[in-house]
């Protein structure tokens, strides 16, 4: 018997496969450092820096030794001194996140960051009138899970716009 797969998949499952080859050209083995930079170094340091690439040293005759890489980080001008001061902590956090001693040192490049769009604030909670109108609209649905989901959706759709 063939196991059926759902036709939809979370976007997060597809992102890694799509950007991993691009990041591999920059020396990253996976997208984790780039995607989770804010979680790795903290919100404050992530606001002033971004990882650019991992530079791996050339391998010698002994292929068994894996020397640590240099993490190249772009940092905004005046913040370079602060990031240099806490570079040992950043190396420790990156290595702890990856689970092995991947990064041995950090090289800083000063320059403007590529700003990512700020996350939007969540929409306001639905009003009592919107919830009541949604309850009336989905009253005939017997399945509880579907009823609740449609009620939540309807309450957002039917609420008055500010």
C-alpha positions, 0 to 999 in steps of 0.5 A: 500500500502506498503512503499518501503525502499531503499536497501541501508542505510548510514553506520552511521545509522548502527554503533550505533546499532552495538556498543551500546551493547558493549558500554553499558557494559562500562556504556555508554548509547549510543555511542555519547561520544565515537564517538564524543569525538573530537567534545565535548572536542575539537581537542587538548584535544581529541588528548591526551585523550579518554573516557573509561567508565562511572561508575554509583554510586549504586542506593539507596532505592529511585530509582527516584534519578539519581546520576551523573556518573564518566567519566573515561578518559585515558590520556597520561602521561604528559597531565594528569595535563592539563586535570585535570585542565580543567576537570570542562570544560570537564564535562560541555561540555559533559553534554551540549552535552548530554542535562542533568547532566550525568557526575559529575566528571572525573577520569583520568587513565594514559596510552597510547591511542589507536591511530585511523588512521589519515584521509587521505587528499582529492584527488586532483581536477580532471584535465581539460583533465579528465573532458573533457574525462568524458564529451565525455564518458557520452555525450549520457545520457539524465538524468541531475543528472545521467549525472553529477554524471557519469561525476564527477566519470569519471573525477576522474577515467580518470585523470592521476595518479601522 
